[in-house]
Amino acid sequence: MEPLLGMLSACLLLVALITAVGSCLSHGGAEDAHQPPDQPFTVEQAHRVMQCHRPCRADACPRKQAAFRILVASGRVVPDNRADGYSR
């Protein structure tokens, strides 16, 4: 019974990982993944975008910049003085 539970746990972990990675992939072209949103993000969406765009620089990725602004406006992020340009 224990090997079966271990295998089931590994499968569930794999499905969760695939789902998390898939949610970060763009449905359009690679360039579309970094475009600003058509509608403002919710706080939850902004968190997800910040996680998915972790390698991006906020000054070079309009999508991450939009997410950052939402998190600053909601009080979830307090930017460093060096990041003042991103929160405007």
N, C-alpha and C positions, 0 to 999 in steps of 0.2 A: 504494500500500500504506500509506503514512503517514497519509493522511486516514482510512482505515479503522481503523487503530490508534487514532487520536485519537478517533474517534467511539465505538469500543468502550470506550476508557478513560473517556470522558464518561458513557457508559451505566452502566458499573460503579460510577462515583462516585455517580451519581444513585440507583442501587439501594441502595448502602451508606447514603446519606443518608436515604432513605425508610425503610429498615430501622431505623436508629438513632432516627429520630423516632417511628416506629411503636411501638418498644419502650417509649417513654416515655409513650405514651397509655394511659389507663385503658380497660379493657374494660367497665367499668360506667359509672355516672354520674360527673359531674365531682367530686362530693363523695366518692365512693368512692376516688378517686385519692389522697386525702390521709389516709385512715383508717390506723390502725396495722395491721401485718400480723397474720394469724392465727397464724403460726409465726415464730419469730425468723429474721431474715435471715442468710444466709451472708455472709461478707466480700465476696464478689464481687457479690452482690445489693445489699448496702449501698452499695458504690461506685456501682453503676448508679442506685440511688435518689437518692443525693446529686447525681449529674449531672443527672438528670431533674428534680429538685426544686430546682435551683439558685436560681430566683427566690423560693422559699418561705423564710420565716423558720423556723428550727428550733423556736422557742417557739410558733409558730402552726400548724405542720404536724406532726401526730403521726407520719406516715410518715417524714418527714425526721428527726425526733427519734429514732425507733427505729433508723434507719440510722446516725445519728451515734453513738448509744450503742454499737452493734456495733463501729464503727470505733475508738472510744476503747478499748473493752474488749480489742480485738485488738492495740492498740498502733499501729495505722495512723494515728491522729490523736491529737495531743497538744493538748488544748483550751487556749485562752487562759484566764487567771483569770476573765475576764468571762463565760466560757461554763460556769462550774461547774454552774449549774442544769440544763444540758442533759445532762450526762453522768451524772446520778444516776438 
